[in-house]
């Protein structure tokens, strides 16, 4: 026997009994079913993640709209305060 010999699938199964091949086929079938189940779970996770990203993006838009509206209200309030201060002092000192 050669050292470092790594047999391929044909060499491994060449002398195998039929029941051994049947056991391997069952194991492969079980693994395929498990992989299929995992694919379904991953697609569910992907769908939920997409919903979360969409909700976060909607929240981000609402946040920026609130900031912009607040900026407009602060500007209007500052202008009204300046007008009040300017005209009230002119009216009082008249």
Steps between C-alpha positions, in 0.01 A plus 500: 500500500628844408534765767283808445254306286162674511233275347224658295131407516533206262781343701305546823180341372652238274507230766211630711199294581163610357356572846789742570418692183135507606596648839706769328209578266271542803751732666532704181120521475476619860767762436321622187177538699684691771663733246161560339355586841787741565440668163138562602609645834752726327236631261273576798785686672571691178134606472493618862826691452358674193196608703725637775712694250186646341366604842834659590505694173145628562604609849805675361283700259260595779794609715640730232156644431461579870844666508415713196161598642667592830752716315221686321310555826815629676566741211143632505508534881833685492367737232182566699704565817726743312199684356332514840816631664562757230148639475406476866801707602418758229139522614585519872769770460294714271 
